[in-house]
């Protein structure tokens, strides 16, 4: 009985990871020669922000306020941000109704990193096909990791360093 459960769990994890890898292939490559297009966006605080690394490793995290997986995983991102002072985090809201919806999401999760209001050009340039999606940029703004879907706190940390 226990052996059967272990085998089923391993099969599930293998299938889950294979599907995740297939979905990620449509995202921007994380090869050394890919530098994402820089976009200037407004934040929910009406400040300007550039979607790029400014000499620090940076996670650019794309989410939608209505996304249930985003609601579960965004706190992992907040924890990594709070525990890692040499890491910049920029969250980009996409497919939202209005800025108030994004502000409510931010307040519900007590987020302290910048939240930018994205648009269709950003979504297209970063090839965002689902939520949450994120890219890890090195100090020179080169993509060093990418992912689509739920990420644990340890998973976010490991991809960032």
Residue frames as qw, qx, qy, qz and C-alpha x, y, z in Angstrom:
[[0.000, 0.886, 0.465, 0.000, 0.00, 0.00, 0.00],
 [0.286, -0.835, 0.104, 0.458, 2.71, 2.49, 1.03],
 [0.452, -0.177, 0.599, 0.637, 4.84, 1.50, -1.95],
 [0.279, 0.601, 0.659, 0.356, 1.92, 2.17, -4.29],
 [0.084, -0.954, -0.241, 0.157, 1.38, 5.64, -2.80],
 [0.395, -0.639, 0.341, 0.565, 5.07, 6.48, -3.16],
 [0.420, 0.112, 0.685, 0.585, 5.12, 5.33, -6.79],
 [0.161, 0.787, 0.560, 0.203, 1.96, 7.31, -7.60],
 [0.223, -0.911, -0.043, 0.343, 3.43, 10.40, -5.93],
 [0.429, -0.409, 0.500, 0.631, 6.66, 10.09, -7.92],
 [0.346, 0.400, 0.699, 0.481, 4.74, 9.63, -11.18],
 [0.015, 0.915, 0.402, -0.023, 2.61, 12.69, -10.38],
 [0.313, -0.803, 0.164, 0.480, 5.69, 14.80, -9.63],
 [0.442, -0.119, 0.628, 0.630, 7.39, 13.69, -12.86],
 [0.240, 0.620, 0.650, 0.368, 4.32, 14.52, -14.95],
 [0.137, -0.937, -0.250, 0.204, 3.81, 17.85, -13.14],
 [0.367, -0.648, 0.325, 0.584, 7.44, 18.87, -13.76],
 [0.416, 0.131, 0.684, 0.585, 7.33, 17.77, -17.40],
 [0.138, 0.802, 0.547, 0.196, 4.20, 19.85, -18.04],
 [0.247, -0.901, -0.039, 0.356, 5.77, 22.84, -16.27],
 [0.438, -0.377, 0.491, 0.652, 8.91, 22.57, -18.41],
 [0.339, 0.429, 0.684, 0.483, 6.83, 22.41, -21.60],
 [0.002, -0.921, -0.388, -0.010, 4.88, 25.54, -20.64],
 [0.362, -0.793, 0.141, 0.469, 8.08, 27.40, -19.80],
 [0.580, 0.028, 0.518, 0.628, 9.59, 26.75, -23.24],
 [0.247, 0.749, 0.457, 0.411, 7.34, 29.44, -24.72],
 [0.300, -0.922, -0.067, 0.235, 8.75, 32.03, -22.30],
 [0.279, 0.879, -0.382, 0.055, 11.85, 34.09, -23.04],
 [0.859, 0.152, -0.399, 0.284, 14.99, 31.99, -23.06],
 [0.536, -0.832, 0.127, 0.069, 17.29, 32.14, -20.08],
 [0.833, 0.209, 0.037, 0.511, 20.41, 31.85, -22.22],
 [0.491, -0.445, -0.066, 0.746, 23.27, 34.29, -21.70],
 [0.212, 0.084, 0.364, 0.903, 22.43, 36.43, -24.71],
 [0.163, -0.669, -0.626, -0.366, 18.83, 37.32, -23.81],
 [0.118, -0.154, -0.355, 0.915, 18.33, 40.77, -22.32],
 [0.116, 0.666, 0.736, -0.024, 14.64, 41.62, -21.91],
 [0.113, 0.616, 0.256, 0.737, 13.18, 44.81, -23.31],
 [0.195, -0.214, -0.518, 0.805, 13.12, 47.53, -20.66],
 [0.148, -0.679, -0.550, -0.463, 9.72, 49.07, -19.98],
 [0.031, 0.084, -0.413, 0.906, 8.91, 52.11, -17.88],
 [0.361, -0.527, -0.720, -0.269, 5.67, 51.64, -15.96],
 [0.327, -0.559, 0.195, -0.736, 3.68, 53.39, -13.26],
 [0.225, -0.047, -0.903, 0.364, 3.43, 51.77, -9.84],
 [0.300, -0.668, -0.671, -0.118, 0.30, 51.68, -7.72],
 [0.365, -0.668, -0.246, 0.600, 1.87, 54.59, -5.81],
 [0.407, 0.899, 0.164, -0.001, 2.05, 56.53, -9.13],
 [0.317, -0.716, 0.485, 0.391, 5.87, 56.38, -9.26],
 [0.698, 0.584, -0.363, -0.202, 7.81, 55.47, -12.39],
 [0.675, -0.420, 0.604, 0.062, 9.72, 52.19, -12.42],
 [0.461, 0.546, -0.611, -0.340, 11.89, 50.47, -15.02],
 [0.972, -0.081, 0.167, -0.144, 11.51, 46.74, -15.52],
 [0.695, 0.524, -0.412, 0.270, 15.20, 45.99, -15.40],
 [0.785, -0.422, -0.209, 0.403, 17.98, 45.07, -13.02],
 [0.113, 0.937, -0.157, 0.290, 19.91, 48.07, -11.80],
 [0.219, 0.606, -0.671, 0.367, 23.10, 46.40, -10.64],
 [0.429, -0.221, 0.743, -0.464, 21.26, 43.91, -8.37],
 [0.047, -0.158, -0.963, -0.215, 19.72, 40.54, -9.00],
 [0.417, 0.102, 0.121, -0.895, 16.06, 41.16, -9.69],
 [0.204, 0.314, 0.926, 0.037, 12.91, 39.07, -9.82],
 [0.356, 0.084, -0.195, -0.910, 10.27, 40.43, -12.20],
 [0.163, 0.215, 0.938, -0.216, 7.06, 38.67, -11.14],
 [0.334, -0.086, -0.404, -0.847, 3.95, 38.84, -13.35],
 [0.060, 0.279, 0.895, -0.342, 0.57, 38.21, -11.73],
 [0.289, -0.427, -0.441, -0.735, -3.13, 38.88, -12.08],
 [0.293, -0.270, 0.503, -0.767, -5.16, 39.87, -8.99],
 [0.828, -0.026, 0.016, -0.561, -7.85, 37.30, -9.79],
 [0.664, 0.322, -0.675, 0.003, -5.34, 34.42, -10.15],
 [0.832, -0.519, -0.009, -0.198, -5.75, 31.90, -7.33],
 [0.883, 0.029, -0.150, 0.443, -2.24, 30.49, -7.71],
 [0.271, 0.574, -0.166, 0.755, -0.88, 34.05, -7.47],
 [0.528, -0.678, 0.050, -0.509, -2.82, 34.50, -4.22],
 [0.937, -0.339, -0.023, 0.074, -1.09, 31.41, -2.81],
 [0.828, 0.121, -0.031, 0.547, 2.44, 32.10, -4.06],
 [0.175, 0.821, -0.040, 0.543, 2.83, 35.89, -3.68],
 [0.591, -0.779, 0.155, -0.145, 3.52, 35.53, 0.06],
 [0.899, -0.109, 0.156, 0.395, 6.50, 33.30, -0.77],
 [0.493, 0.587, 0.074, 0.638, 7.85, 36.13, -2.90],
 [0.270, -0.874, 0.050, -0.401, 7.29, 38.62, -0.05],
 [0.823, -0.540, 0.147, 0.102, 9.20, 36.35, 2.34],
 [0.799, 0.170, 0.139, 0.559, 12.15, 36.02, -0.05],
 [0.212, 0.776, 0.056, 0.591, 12.17, 39.79, -0.53],
 [0.480, -0.831, 0.093, -0.265, 12.22, 40.45, 3.20],
 [0.862, -0.414, 0.225, 0.186, 14.95, 37.89, 3.91],
 [0.739, 0.141, 0.299, 0.587, 17.24, 38.80, 0.99],
 [0.042, -0.864, -0.095, 0.493, 18.32, 42.46, 1.06],
 [0.174, -0.467, 0.560, 0.662, 20.60, 42.08, -1.97],
 [0.207, 0.314, 0.849, 0.370, 17.64, 41.08, -4.18],
 [0.280, 0.183, -0.013, -0.942, 15.27, 43.47, -5.93],
 [0.228, 0.389, 0.892, 0.027, 11.66, 42.39, -6.54],
 [0.291, 0.196, -0.135, -0.926, 9.27, 44.07, -8.96],
 [0.353, 0.363, 0.857, -0.099, 5.77, 42.65, -9.29],
 [0.167, 0.120, -0.398, -0.894, 3.83, 43.51, -12.43],
 [0.484, 0.364, 0.658, -0.448, 0.04, 43.30, -12.43],
 [0.133, 0.096, -0.671, -0.723, -1.54, 42.26, -15.73],
 [0.332, -0.326, -0.783, -0.414, -5.10, 41.57, -16.86],
 [0.118, -0.365, -0.651, 0.654, -6.63, 43.64, -14.06],
 [0.092, 0.792, 0.589, 0.129, -9.84, 45.68, -14.11],
 [0.048, 0.919, -0.028, 0.391, -8.42, 48.84, -12.54],
 [0.304, 0.492, -0.574, 0.579, -5.67, 50.05, -10.20],
 [0.556, -0.437, 0.331, -0.625, -7.99, 49.72, -7.19],
 [0.980, -0.028, -0.124, -0.155, -8.22, 45.96, -7.80],
 [0.707, 0.355, -0.428, 0.437, -4.40, 45.76, -7.74],
 [0.076, -0.539, 0.440, -0.714, -4.17, 47.95, -4.62],
 [0.804, -0.335, 0.133, -0.474, -6.66, 45.69, -2.82],
 [0.950, 0.122, -0.263, 0.120, -4.62, 42.61, -3.76],
 [0.436, 0.487, -0.446, 0.611, -1.45, 44.34, -2.50],
 [0.354, -0.503, 0.369, -0.697, -3.04, 45.35, 0.79],
 [0.927, -0.196, -0.053, -0.316, -4.56, 41.88, 1.36],
 [0.928, 0.091, -0.217, 0.290, -1.09, 40.33, 1.08],
 [0.429, -0.871, 0.104, 0.218, 0.78, 43.20, 2.83],
 [0.803, 0.330, 0.120, 0.482, 3.29, 43.47, -0.01],
 [0.320, -0.841, 0.047, 0.433, 6.21, 45.83, 0.49],
 [0.458, -0.129, 0.524, 0.706, 8.00, 45.59, -2.86],
 [0.243, 0.357, -0.183, -0.883, 7.07, 47.79, -5.84],
 [0.491, 0.417, 0.764, -0.040, 3.90, 46.83, -7.72],
 [0.026, 0.273, -0.409, -0.871, 3.84, 48.05, -11.32],
 [0.637, 0.485, 0.399, -0.447, 0.75, 48.34, -13.51],
 [0.373, -0.147, 0.745, 0.533, 1.54, 46.38, -16.65],
 [0.546, 0.532, -0.025, -0.646, 0.03, 46.51, -20.11],
 [0.919, 0.328, 0.198, -0.090, -0.32, 44.37, -23.22],
 [0.489, 0.762, -0.406, 0.123, 3.08, 45.47, -24.61],
 [0.250, -0.580, 0.722, -0.281, 4.85, 44.22, -21.46],
 [0.826, -0.001, 0.494, -0.271, 2.83, 41.01, -21.56],
 [0.836, 0.548, -0.015, -0.028, 3.83, 40.42, -25.20],
 [0.302, 0.779, -0.516, 0.188, 7.50, 41.38, -24.81],
 [0.290, -0.461, 0.779, -0.312, 7.96, 39.05, -21.82],
 [0.513, 0.043, -0.784, -0.346, 5.84, 36.32, -23.46],
 [0.299, -0.061, 0.718, -0.626, 3.59, 35.98, -20.42],
 [0.455, -0.092, -0.716, -0.522, 1.11, 33.19, -21.17],
 [0.660, -0.492, -0.560, -0.095, -0.06, 32.39, -17.65],
 [0.187, -0.714, 0.319, -0.595, 0.13, 33.45, -14.03],
 [0.170, -0.921, 0.209, 0.282, 2.21, 33.71, -12.05],
 [0.820, 0.427, -0.025, 0.381, 5.23, 34.02, -14.34],
 [0.311, -0.916, 0.170, 0.188, 8.57, 35.38, -13.36],
 [0.730, 0.531, -0.216, 0.373, 12.06, 36.06, -14.59],
 [0.624, -0.678, 0.061, 0.383, 15.24, 36.35, -12.55],
 [0.496, 0.818, -0.104, 0.270, 17.66, 38.91, -13.95],
 [0.746, -0.206, -0.177, 0.609, 21.33, 39.14, -13.04],
 [0.270, -0.679, -0.091, 0.677, 23.13, 42.40, -12.31],
 [0.125, -0.243, 0.498, 0.823, 23.61, 43.03, -16.06],
 [0.578, 0.323, 0.119, -0.740, 19.90, 42.55, -16.82],
 [0.400, 0.230, -0.816, -0.348, 20.37, 39.12, -18.41],
 [0.852, -0.225, -0.029, -0.473, 17.73, 36.45, -17.76],
 [0.079, 0.433, -0.882, 0.170, 19.25, 33.71, -15.60],
 [0.085, 0.195, 0.959, -0.188, 16.06, 31.85, -14.65],
 [0.449, -0.077, -0.231, -0.860, 12.37, 31.78, -15.47],
 [0.041, 0.166, 0.963, -0.208, 9.32, 29.97, -14.25],
 [0.457, -0.215, -0.339, -0.794, 5.58, 29.71, -14.70],
 [0.716, -0.390, -0.540, -0.207, 3.19, 28.69, -11.96],
 [0.654, -0.747, 0.006, -0.118, 3.46, 28.21, -8.23],
 [0.573, 0.427, -0.518, 0.471, 6.89, 28.55, -6.64],
 [0.692, -0.604, -0.337, 0.208, 7.75, 27.85, -3.06],
 [0.222, -0.954, 0.190, 0.067, 9.88, 30.23, -1.03],
 [0.631, -0.434, 0.546, 0.339, 12.88, 27.92, -1.32],
 [0.657, 0.429, 0.509, 0.353, 12.28, 27.51, -5.06],
 [0.198, 0.964, 0.094, 0.153, 12.28, 31.27, -5.57],
 [0.399, -0.828, 0.362, 0.153, 15.43, 31.63, -3.49],
 [0.724, -0.163, 0.572, 0.348, 17.29, 28.82, -5.28],
 [0.580, 0.623, 0.401, 0.340, 16.45, 30.21, -8.74],
 [0.026, 0.995, -0.002, 0.094, 17.67, 33.64, -7.64],
 [0.253, -0.820, 0.513, 0.018, 21.12, 32.52, -6.47]]
